[in-house]
Amino acid sequence: MQEKIDISILEEIPKVDEAYVDLLLNKGLNLLNRKIVVLDDDPTGVQTVHNVYVYTDWKEESIIRGFTEENSLFFILTNSRSFSKDKTISEHRIIAENIVKASKFTGKEFVIISRSDSTLRGHYPTETQVLKQEIETLTNIRYDGEIIFPFFKEGGRFTIDNIHYVKENDVLVPAAQTEFANDKTFGYTSSHMGEWCEEKNQGAYKASDMVYISLKKIRALDIEYICKQLIQVKNFNKVIVNAVDYVDVKIFMIAFIKALAEGKEFIFRSAAAVTKVFGGIPDKPLLSRNELIGKDNKNGGIVLIGSHVMKTTRQLEELRSCSYPIEFIEFNQHRIVEELGLEKEVERVLKIAEANIRNGKTVVVYTRRERFDLDTDDKEKQLKISVQISDAVSSIIGRLNVRPDFIIAKGGITSSDVGTIALKVKRALVMGQIAPGIPVWMTGDESKFPGLPYVIFPGNVGEDSTLREIVELFIAV
């Protein structure tokens, strides 16, 4: 078992001249004539970018629109983390087919990033396997490898010596020793990324055969060596990238672009940091209240909390000490065992929420903190129950008859359902981040509440005080 390590280890890693790295990266990106298509398995993947668009369907016309945008990068929200394995397969076949059609229609080549959870949950390797198979069937493209890149600085996820860590206070904890590894649907036992890949691929790829991009080579700026490593990859072997800061992503991407120029092809399985660097998206200050809130709406806002990870529960408790009056409403998802139980619970909560919002008071609707888990090892059945509960919770937003001043949704499945089903968003502009790793959409004209700031708050991101601070930012006069 890997040991926990003190976060001070990050300070021991040699520094590099980032201005020089940026010069090399910008030169490479300027020569890259490809559309970057990010398939996001929940809405939180835009947590590092701004002024890019997210599409909530994968129809051919939507993807063509993404290909014809000025931006080099666009997102497709698949929300596949809430899908069954069979649905994940069928939808990714359609996605692959429509990406190929859009590429042929526009004459633009592409790179696919399968963006997923920085704590290693999701339908892996199913998604990238299907994409590879379908694209290779429909085109002359042959994928040499898959790049595994879970680093996400804003969330405190670091890969060091091939071990993936999750920051907890001032300690880096091997990912397999965190609550995320115990996920009922997407659990795992390995923190070593090669062993994790071997585990998830059921031994089809061996950790000992995988390619490892070390921090030593990255910080030595040995770009030619890293490029050579990539050029030697074949048979869809796995490439594990170590990283503890954005400069590591930048250096790797310089080598990656060189490998593309040599005719190599890869699919990414990554967290959100790669999208920002590969898309050439500059830093932007955190969003201010003036950028988000209109002056005319005197109604209260609504916070919807579906996530059950411990961090979310701590953030909910901290929110109770908010500087402004808030109405807390518990949603009892355990009523799912009753006939029409969830429907009755939605009606009860909705009545209380609407009355408070109309009176200018912000409400917090949160699921009962004791999870409702089936007494079964059937991961598909457990996922189905989770989706039913999420559907009920998010329907509160969809059935609101009053426009809230703002909406915050906590949790991946919850925030996706709110955005796509309840708010009926088809295309949203990512405005930026309201706190590190916490993105804000501005809803489109087609949505239930056009021009409304919608905060997508991942369950596993932020400090204990972050949710309270964001709510206070919105409510402050």
N, C-alpha and C positions, 0 to 999 in steps of 0.2 A: 504494500500500500504506500502511495506517495505521501510525503510529509507536507503539512501546511508550512508556509514560509511567510516571513515578515515582508510587508510591502516595501520596506526600505531597499530590497534587492533591486528594485527598478532604478534606483539612483546609481547603482554600481555598473550599469550597462554603459559602454562607451558612447559618447555623444558624436554627432556628425554635423557637417556643415549643411544645414537644411536649405539655405538659400541656393547652394549649388545643386542640391537634390531637386529643388523646385524647377530650376533652370532645365535640367535634364528631362524631368517629367513633362514639363510643358512642351518641350521640343518633340517628345514622343507622342503626346496626345494630339498635337497639331498635325502629325503625319498619319494618325489613326483615322481612317475613313470608314468607321463602322458605327452602326446604331447599337447602343447598349440597352438590352431589354432585361429589366429586373422583374422576376416573378416573385412576388412577395406572399409568403404563406400566412401572414396576418398583417394588419395595417401598420404595425410598429416599425417596419423596415425603412420608413422615410425619416427616421429619427436623427439623421445626420445631414439632410439635404434641405435646400430651399429653392423656390422658383422653378420647380419641376412639377410635372403633372402625374397624377395617379388615375388610372382607368380601373373601373370596378367590374368590367366585363372583358371578355377576350374574343368578342366577335371580330370577324375579319376587318370590318370598317373601323373599329376602334384601334386595332393594332396598326392599320395603315395610317391612321391619323397620328399615332405615336411615332411611326417611322418618318412622317413628313414634318414633324415639329423641328424647330430650329435647335432645340436642346439635343445634345448627343445621347441623352439618357431619358428613359421614361419607365414608369412602374405600372405593372399590372397586378392588382390585388386579387389573388386567387382565393385567399382565406382557406387554403387546403389543409391547414392544421386542424380544422374542424371536420374534414371529410373522412369517410371511411377509406380504406386502402383501395377498394375497387373504384370508388368515385374519383379518387386521386389519379388513378391510372387513366380512366376514361377522359377526364377533363384535361390532363396534361397531353394526351394524344391530340385533342382538339387544339390546344394552345400551340403545340409544335407545328401542326399543320397550318394554322393561320399565321404564325410567324414566318414560315417558309413562303406562304402566298404573298404576305406583305413585302418580304424581301425581294421577291421576283417582280412584284408590281412596281416597287420604287427603285429597283436596281441597287439597293444598299445591302452590303454584308452586315452581319450582326455578331455580337457576343452575348451569351445568355448568362445571367447571374441568378442562380436559385437562392434567394435570400431567405434565411430562416433564423432560428433562435440562437443567440449567442451562448445559451446554456444547453445547446445540443439537442433540443427536442424538435420533433417534426417527422414527416414522412421521408426519412432518408434510409436507404438509397433509392427508394421507389421513384421519386420525382426525377432525379437526374438520369436514372436508367431509362425511363420512358422517353424523356426528351432526347437522349442520345439515339435510342433505337428509331424513333419516328423521324428525326431529322436526317439520320443516315439513310433511311429508307427512301426519303423524298428528295434527297439532294446528293451531290457528290462529296459532301463534307464527311470527313472521317475524324472522329475525336480521338486524340492521342491520350488525353488524361483528364482528370478531374482535380480541381484545386480546392482544398479544404482550408477555409480561412475564417475561423470563428472569433477572431479578435474584435473587441468592441470597447474602446476606451471609456466612453461615457457611461457604460454600464459596469465598468470594472471587470472586464473579461480579458485575460491575458494568456498568451501561449508562450511558455518558456521551456526550453529543452524538451519540446514536443508534448509537454503536459499542459492541459488547459485548466486555468484557474478562475475562480470567481472571488472577487474582493468582498470580504465581510469585515467591516470596520477597517482595522489596519493589518489584516491578515489575508493572505491569498490562500484559498481553500481549493484543493483539487476538485474539479467539477463533479466527479462521481461520488464525492462525500457531501454533496449539497442536497437539499430537498428536491431540486430539479431532476436529479438522477432517479428519484423514486416516482416520477410521473407514472400514473396508472396506464397511460397509453404509450408513452414514448420513453420509458425508463432505459437506463444503461448502467454498466458496471465499470467502465474503463475511463480514466482521465487522460491516459496517454492517447494522443489523437490517432496514431497508427493502430493501436489496439482497439480503439473505439470504432474506427473504420472497419477493421477486420470483424469485430463483433457484429456491427450493423449489417455488413455484407455476408454474414454467416460463413466466414472463412474463404469466400471466393477470391479475396485479395488479402495477402499476408502482410502484416505490419513490417516484417523483416525485408520485404521487397519494395516497400514504398519509398518515395523520394521525400527527403526532409530538407527544407530551406531553413538554415540555422540563423539565429541572431548574430552569431559571430561573422558569418559571411555577409549578412545584410549590413551590419554596422561597419564592416571593413570596406563597404562600397564595392564589393567584388561582383559587379553586375555581370561581367562576362562569365564568371563561374556559375552564377545562378541561371543565366541564360542557357549555358551548356547543360546544366541539370535538366532544364525544361525541354531542351531539344532532344534529349535522350529518352524522354518519357514515351511510352507506347502502350497499346492494349488497354487503354482507359485506366491506367494505373493511377494511384492517388498521390497527390502532392500536398504535403503538410507544411503550412507556412507558420513560422513562429513570428510573433509580433507583440510589442508592448506599447507602441506609440504610432501615431500616424506616419511618422517618417519611415517606419519599417514597411508600411503599406506602399508608400511612394517608391521606395527603392525597389521593392519587388515588382511593382507595376512597370517600372522602366525596363527591367529584364523581361517581363512578360510581353510587352509590346515588341521588343526585339525578337522574341521567339515567334510571335505571330507573323512578323515580317519574313521569318524563315520558313513559313508554311505550316507551323504547328497549330493545332486547334484544341481548345480546352473548354470545359464547362466549369463555372464556379459554383461551389456550395459555400456560402459565406454569411457572415453577419453584416451589419449595416455599414461598417467602416469602409469596406471596399467600394461601395457604390459612390460615396462622396469623392474618393480619390480618383477612381476610374472615370467618373463623370466630369472631372475637372471643376468641381464646385468649391468656390472659395469659402473661407470662414465668414460667418455673419454673427453679429451680436445677438444675444437672446432677445426675443420679442418683448416689446413694452406693452403696457395696457393700452396706450393710445393707438397702437397699431391694430388692436383687436376689438375694442368695444365701441359701439356706436353711442351717440349721445341721446337718442330718442327713446330707446327701450328702457322703461322703468321697472320691468319685471325682474324677478329673481332668476338665477341660473339653476342648472341641475347637474349633479354629480352622480354617475351611475357606476357602482362598484360590483363587478362580477368575479374578479380574480380572488383566489383563495390562498395564494402563497403567503408565507409568514410576513414578508416585507409589506405586502398590501395591508394586512391586518394591523401591523404596527402603524402604518401611515393613516389608516382609518382612525385608530385610537388617538393619534396625535392631532388629527383634524378636529376632534372634539374640543380642543383648546383654542379653536379659531377665535380671532379678535372680534368677529362679527357674528350676529345671531344666525344660526343655521337650524333647519328642521331635519332631524335624522329619522329615516323611515326604514325599518328592517323589512326586507322581502324574504318570506319564509319559503324557500324552495323545497323544503321537506313535504310541503303539501302536494307534491307530485303524486304521492300514493293515494290521494283522495280523488274521487270522480270530479272532474272539472276543477280540481284544487288549484292548479296554477292560474287558470282563468279567473277564478274568484279572487286570488291574491293580487293579480294584476289590477283588477277593478278597485280593490280596496286601496292599494298603494297610489294608483292614478288619481283617485278622488282627493286624497290628502295632498299629493304633490301639486296638482293644478291649483288648488285653493291657495297654497303658500306662494307659488310662483306669481300668481296674479297680484298678491299683496306685496310683492317686491322682495320676498324672502327666498333665499337660495335653499334648495333641498338636496339632501344626500340620500340616495336610495342604495342600500347595500344588501347583498345576500347574507343570510344567516351564516355566521362564521364556521359552524360545523358543516363540513362538506357532506353532500348526500352521495355516498358511494354504494354501488351495488356489491353484494357479497358474491363476487365472481371474479375470475381471472380473465374473463372475456373482454379484451381491450376494446373491441368494436361496440359491444353493448354499453360499456362505461362511457365511451365517447358519445354515443347516441343520447344517453341520459343528459350528459353535460350540454349537448347542443339544444335539447328540448328546454332545459332550464335557461340557457342563454337566450333562446328565442323569446321566452316569456319575459325575461328581464328587459331585453332591448325593445320589446313591443310597447313598453311604457313610453318611450320616446316617440315611437311611431303613432301612438294614439293621443298624444298631447294636443289639446285644443287651444293652447296658449303658447306664444313664442317665447322661449326662455332667452335670457340675456347671453348665455353661453352654455355649452355642453362639454362636460368632461366625462370620458368613459375609461374605466380602469380595467385592464385585462384584454388579451389579444382577441379571443373569440367575441367577447362582449363588444369591443370597439369596432370590430368588423361588421357585426350584425347591426349595430347602431348606424354606421356609415352607409352601408349598402342596402339594408332592408328598411330600417326605421326612417332614415333621412332620405333614402332613395337617391343617393349621390351616384352619378355616372362618371363624372370627371371632376377632380378636385385639384386645386392649386395648393401645393405645400408651401406655407408661408415661411416656415422656419421652426425653431424650437423655442418653447416657453421656459424650459429648463433643460439641462444637458440630457440628451437622449429622449426627449418628450416632444413630439412634433404636433403642429397645429395645421389642420386643413382649413381652407376657406371654402365653404360649400358653394356649389355651382347654382346657376339659375334654375336648373331642373329639379332641385332638391326640395324637400318639404319646407325647409326654412332657408331660403337663399341668402347668401352673404353672411352666414353665421360662423363665428369661430368655433371649431370643433377640436378639442384637445384629445389626442390619442395617447393614453398614459399606460405604458406596458406594466404588467403586474410585477415584474422583477427589476424595475429600474427606480433610481432615486434614493435619497436619504429618507429617514423616518419623517422628517419635517417637510419634504418636498410638496406633497399634496396640499398640506395646509398653506404653504407659502403661495402656491399657484391660486388656490381659491381666494386667499386674501388679496392677491393682486387683482383679480377680476372684480371683487366686491368693493374694493377701496374707492372712495368718492374722490 
